[in-house]
Amino acid sequence: MPKPVIIVAGHLETHSKSSPIYGAKQAYLQSILLAGGLPLVVAPHLPTEDLQALIGLGDGFLLCGGGDVEPFRYGGERCARLAGLEPQRDEFELRLLPLILEADKPLLAICRGVQVLNVALGGTLICDIANDLPQASKHDYFPGFKRDLVVHDVNIEPNTLLAEVLGVNKVGTNSLHHQALSKVGEGLVVSAQTDDKVIEGVEMPSKHFVLGVQWHPECMPESALMRHLFEAFIATCQGEA
């Protein structure tokens, strides 16, 4: 059986001093490969008329982490810690998501990806957890921390896709974000939270496999549970689940 093609939404490499470079972090691609998928990175500048062809090409889609979403996309205010803005990437992913959902293609959304998913469905974001939720614990373990550092537990809601995939009701995760979901978008349900009630996972029960997590499973390849998350995603893309 051929490997399922996983479309990975790329980002602009801002450190390039020559012409722009689009890419995706190796950890995402390696996680897809190890789980049995074939990653295909696409640049976020495709014309609208080409997006439908992209839907036909992909067996599944991965939205990666990255910089912040422009606050005007969800009716929010700009905050002091906004960083890594990529308007072109926002536009691309927000145009692509309705087509993915309409076609009911499997989708795994990680960190920024789950935030974009939420915004696409009319949800909003907390612009900066430390400032807007002072009662919350630390979530922004960057920079200066190992990306696989387990810093807190995430509580998994029972009877959810995430609970079915991981097979546990609590999992230790890393935490590399300063933003989080606020109002949850239409059709999404919360599948995971930390003890301080920061949303760490959402999913869309009306679809075959639409799952978003706020942590970075691709940075924890030594964890069998994180590997299994990718394996379940790839198995669904291959029609085995």
C-alpha positions as CSV (number, residue, x, y, z in Angstrom):
1,M,0.0,0.0,0.0
2,P,1.5,3.4,-0.9
3,K,2.3,5.9,1.8
4,P,-0.4,8.6,2.4
5,V,0.7,12.0,1.2
6,I,0.6,14.5,4.1
7,I,0.4,18.2,3.0
8,V,2.5,20.3,5.4
9,A,1.8,24.0,5.4
10,G,5.2,25.7,5.2
11,H,6.4,29.0,6.6
12,L,8.8,31.7,5.6
13,E,12.3,31.3,7.0
14,T,12.9,34.9,8.1
15,H,16.6,34.4,8.8
16,S,17.4,34.1,5.1
17,K,19.6,36.9,3.9
18,S,19.0,36.2,0.2
19,S,15.8,35.2,-1.5
20,P,12.9,34.0,0.7
21,I,13.0,30.4,1.8
22,Y,9.9,28.4,2.6
23,G,10.1,25.3,4.7
24,A,9.0,23.2,7.7
25,K,10.9,22.1,10.8
26,Q,12.6,18.7,10.5
27,A,10.8,17.3,13.6
28,Y,7.4,17.5,11.9
29,L,8.6,15.8,8.7
30,Q,10.5,13.1,10.7
31,S,7.4,12.4,12.8
32,I,5.3,11.9,9.7
33,L,8.0,9.7,8.0
34,L,8.4,7.5,11.2
35,A,4.6,7.1,11.3
36,G,4.5,5.9,7.7
37,G,3.5,9.0,5.9
38,L,5.0,10.9,3.0
39,P,5.3,14.6,3.9
40,L,5.0,17.3,1.2
41,V,5.7,20.9,2.2
42,V,3.8,23.6,0.3
43,A,4.7,27.3,0.3
44,P,2.0,29.6,1.6
45,H,1.6,31.6,-1.6
46,L,-0.5,29.4,-3.7
47,P,-3.3,31.1,-5.7
48,T,-6.8,30.4,-4.5
49,E,-7.7,28.6,-7.7
50,D,-5.0,26.0,-7.0
51,L,-6.1,25.1,-3.4
52,Q,-8.7,22.7,-4.6
53,A,-6.1,20.7,-6.5
54,L,-4.1,20.6,-3.3
55,I,-7.0,19.1,-1.4
56,G,-7.2,16.3,-4.0
57,L,-3.4,15.7,-3.7
58,G,-3.3,15.3,0.0
59,D,-4.5,12.3,2.0
60,G,-4.1,14.4,5.2
61,F,-3.0,17.8,6.3
62,L,-0.7,19.1,9.0
63,L,-0.7,22.6,10.3
64,C,2.5,23.3,12.2
65,G,3.6,25.6,15.0
66,G,5.1,29.0,14.4
67,G,4.5,32.7,15.1
68,D,1.4,34.5,16.2
69,V,-1.8,35.0,14.2
70,E,-2.6,38.6,13.4
71,P,-5.1,39.7,16.1
72,F,-7.4,41.4,13.6
73,R,-8.2,37.9,12.3
74,Y,-10.2,37.2,15.4
75,G,-11.2,40.7,16.5
76,G,-8.5,40.9,19.1
77,E,-6.1,43.7,20.3
78,R,-2.4,43.7,19.6
79,C,-0.3,42.8,22.7
80,A,3.3,43.6,23.5
81,R,4.5,40.0,23.0
82,L,3.2,39.5,19.4
83,A,6.0,37.8,17.5
84,G,6.7,36.0,14.2
85,L,3.7,37.4,12.3
86,E,3.3,36.0,8.8
87,P,0.3,37.6,7.2
88,Q,0.7,35.6,4.0
89,R,0.7,32.3,6.0
90,D,-2.4,33.4,8.0
91,E,-4.1,34.1,4.7
92,F,-3.1,30.8,3.1
93,E,-4.0,28.6,6.1
94,L,-7.3,30.4,6.7
95,R,-8.2,29.9,3.0
96,L,-7.1,26.3,3.0
97,L,-8.9,25.2,6.2
98,P,-12.5,25.5,5.0
99,L,-11.6,23.3,2.0
100,I,-10.0,20.7,4.2
101,L,-13.0,20.6,6.4
102,E,-15.5,20.5,3.5
103,A,-13.6,17.5,2.0
104,D,-13.4,15.9,5.4
105,K,-9.7,15.2,5.0
106,P,-7.8,14.2,8.2
107,L,-6.2,17.2,9.9
108,L,-3.6,17.4,12.7
109,A,-3.1,20.9,14.0
110,I,-0.2,21.7,16.3
111,C,0.4,24.8,18.5
112,R,-0.1,27.7,16.1
113,G,-2.0,25.2,13.9
114,V,-4.7,24.7,16.5
115,Q,-4.9,28.4,17.0
116,V,-5.4,29.0,13.3
117,L,-8.1,26.2,13.2
118,N,-9.9,27.9,16.1
119,V,-9.8,31.3,14.4
120,A,-11.0,29.8,11.1
121,L,-14.1,28.6,12.9
122,G,-14.9,31.9,14.5
123,G,-13.0,31.4,17.7
124,T,-10.7,33.8,19.5
125,L,-7.3,33.7,21.1
126,I,-5.7,34.8,24.4
127,C,-3.0,37.2,23.1
128,D,-0.6,36.5,26.0
129,I,-1.2,34.0,28.8
130,A,1.2,35.6,31.3
131,N,-0.5,39.0,30.9
132,D,-4.1,38.1,30.3
133,L,-4.3,35.1,32.7
134,P,-2.1,36.0,35.6
135,Q,-3.5,33.1,37.6
136,A,-2.2,30.6,35.1
137,S,1.1,28.7,35.5
138,K,4.0,29.2,33.1
139,H,3.4,28.0,29.6
140,D,6.1,29.8,27.6
141,Y,9.1,27.5,28.1
142,F,11.1,29.2,25.3
143,P,13.7,30.2,24.6
144,G,16.4,28.6,26.7
145,F,14.6,25.4,27.4
146,K,14.9,22.0,25.7
147,R,11.9,21.5,23.4
148,D,11.2,18.0,24.8
149,L,11.1,19.2,28.4
150,V,8.0,17.9,30.1
151,V,6.7,20.7,32.3
152,H,3.0,19.9,33.1
153,D,0.2,17.4,32.8
154,V,-2.6,17.8,30.4
155,N,-6.0,16.3,31.4
156,I,-7.7,14.4,28.6
157,E,-11.5,14.6,28.4
158,P,-13.1,11.1,28.3
159,N,-15.1,9.9,25.3
160,T,-13.1,12.1,22.9
161,L,-11.0,11.2,19.9
162,L,-7.9,12.3,21.8
163,A,-8.7,10.0,24.6
164,E,-9.2,7.2,22.2
165,V,-6.0,7.9,20.4
166,L,-3.8,8.2,23.5
167,G,-5.6,5.7,25.7
168,V,-4.9,7.8,28.8
169,N,-6.8,10.4,30.8
170,K,-3.6,12.5,31.6
171,V,-0.3,13.0,29.8
172,G,2.8,15.0,30.5
173,T,3.7,17.5,27.8
174,N,6.1,20.2,26.8
175,S,4.8,23.8,26.6
176,L,6.2,26.2,24.0
177,H,3.4,28.8,23.6
178,H,2.5,32.2,25.1
179,Q,-1.0,32.3,23.5
180,A,-4.0,29.9,23.8
181,L,-7.5,29.4,22.7
182,S,-10.2,31.6,24.3
183,K,-13.6,31.4,22.8
184,V,-13.8,28.0,21.1
185,G,-14.7,28.0,17.4
186,E,-18.0,26.6,16.0
187,G,-18.1,22.8,15.8
188,L,-15.0,22.3,18.0
189,V,-15.1,20.7,21.4
190,V,-12.4,20.9,24.1
191,S,-10.6,17.6,24.5
192,A,-7.7,18.6,26.8
193,Q,-6.9,21.2,29.4
194,T,-4.2,21.9,32.0
195,D,-5.0,22.2,35.7
196,D,-5.1,26.0,35.3
197,K,-7.8,25.6,32.6
198,V,-5.7,26.6,29.6
199,I,-7.1,24.7,26.6
200,E,-4.6,22.2,25.3
201,G,-6.7,20.2,22.8
202,V,-9.7,20.5,20.6
203,E,-11.4,18.3,18.0
204,M,-14.3,18.3,15.6
205,P,-16.7,15.4,16.3
206,S,-18.6,15.9,13.1
207,K,-15.5,15.1,11.0
208,H,-13.5,11.9,10.5
209,F,-10.3,13.1,12.1
210,V,-9.8,16.8,13.0
211,L,-7.6,17.1,16.1
212,G,-5.6,20.0,17.4
213,V,-3.1,20.1,20.3
214,Q,-1.4,23.1,21.9
215,W,1.8,21.2,22.8
216,H,4.5,19.9,20.4
217,P,4.3,16.1,20.1
218,E,6.9,16.2,17.3
219,C,9.5,17.4,19.8
220,M,8.9,14.4,22.0
221,P,9.9,11.4,19.7
222,E,11.0,9.3,22.7
223,S,7.4,9.3,24.0
224,A,5.4,6.3,22.8
225,L,2.2,8.3,23.3
226,M,3.4,11.2,21.1
227,R,4.5,8.7,18.4
228,H,1.1,7.1,18.6
229,L,-0.6,10.4,18.0
230,F,1.2,10.6,14.6
231,E,0.6,6.9,13.9
232,A,-3.1,7.3,14.5
233,F,-3.2,10.3,12.2
234,I,-1.3,8.5,9.4
235,A,-3.4,5.4,9.8
236,T,-6.5,7.5,9.3
237,C,-5.0,9.1,6.3
238,Q,-4.3,5.7,4.9
239,G,-7.9,4.6,5.5
240,E,-7.0,2.1,8.2
241,A,-8.9,3.8,11.0
